[in-house]
Amino acid sequence: QLHRSTMVVVGGGGPTTTDNHVWWWWWWWWWWWSPACCWGLLSRMTLLVWTILVGLLPDFDTSGSGGSREGEWPHGWLYTLLHHFGKWDGVYMVQVAQQGYMYDYFHAFFPGLPCSVSLASLLALPLEWYGWCNSHERHLLGGVVLSNLFFVLSVSELYKLSDTVLGNKNIARTAAILYCLTPANIFMSAIYTESLFAYLFLGGLRMHAQNRNWVASVKFGLACFVRSNGVLACWFFAYTTFIQCPLAVLVPGNLRSRERLPRAYPTRACTWSLYLHIVMSRAMQCLVVLLPLVFYLLYGYHQYCTNEDTRRLSPWCDSVVPNIYSFVQSQYWNVGFLRYWQFKQLPNFALATPMILLSSFGLYTYFWPRRPTSVSFHAPRLFPYMAYWGIQLLVALFTMHVQVTTRFVSSCPAIYWFAAHLFHTTTPVLPSTTSNRWLQSTILFYFLCYSLIGPVLFANFYPWT
């Protein structure tokens, strides 16, 4: 209002071009320098410098380093700085971004991030024209910039989501800070899908919490284009449809409330006709979420199953539901139910143990509290987020490489809400105040320890999560 009144007094006839530019730059400055973005930016700068420094150590294994093989790509200054962020799965991400899906095992990686890296690398074409980098280095630069940019944006999304759902700015602020120290920190800066997925998924959750469900479905769909576990976002629509609304239908005269029911019609009773409308809407929104997965599987089918030569080499084409993603994960990565439960995998279970224990304790505290410790944390509206946390934990524990648990659940907001509420609650979660302080210190030590050790091992090709 002040801005508008100033324009009327000064301009006389409405806003001028200069006023619009000033307003745009003011809005950008306020958004960029908001506390959440500052925390994210500071954490990325620190992690980038730390990873580059520890990357000077000799690599443990260079067999899958891609660009580091002799003679394949020149070793320029840009490669020296950035190749630490393109190791492990980052090798495949860059190759897909450069060359497309040349081999069937490339289909283990969804196209969201490689497509984004390919587009971002176009902005660095002048560097290649002037001979300052080559194509591989240009894609490395695009991938690193994107991952770190989307992490900063995801910090802002988590802060806004926390403020919306919890209604407590102190806990929202602490959750955002803890997110900047996430145990999966290195994967948020490397050329991995974690940052991009977190930004889209947390943004979708915020839209869903504000009852902007169609916008949420689009963001969830884009998240599914980045990672396969984006399909789990349909749980939030299913919860609204099959748990919240039926409660209002079965209880006569029960009006919608912020705690129990969707906010689309906050002043109307949930009748059966309204419930049918909600069911149809949520079904269409789930379809929007699943469409990227369907198109991706159709692309794989068209690439390998419509040609007789390639079809003979692709046994999955004859399945009832041809699914190249499941085949590749099973054939090349040995992903499947209880496949990783072997004695030789105990070191990997040890890597995932801290996150498994933190998740189990957080879920236990919410569903079976000794006594309510925080109104914000134990509110019924947190149920779908806590249940989603539990679903992720079960999927990671029984069907995936268990060490991936740490980064698989890194985009789950409930982790940071639980950890944050431990630092703000006045009622001890454990029987004594001393034990509660020990728990706080242990969680903080775990976050910091993994944030510091992760880059050392990841950048030098040592096994990590």
Salt bridges, closest charged atoms under 4 A:
ASP59 OD2 - LYS87 NZ 2.98
GLU72 OE1 - ARG69 NE 3.14
ASP89 OD2 - ARG407 NH2 3.65
GLU128 OE1 - ARG138 NE 2.60
GLU157 OE1 - ARG206 NE 2.70
GLU157 OE2 - LYS219 NZ 3.94
ASP163 OD2 - LYS169 NZ 2.83
GLU194 OE2 - ARG227 NH1 2.53
GLU194 OE2 - ARG407 NH1 3.11
GLU259 OE2 - ARG381 NH1 2.42
ASP309 OD1 - ARG312 NH2 3.12
ASP318 OD1 - ARG311 NH2 3.17
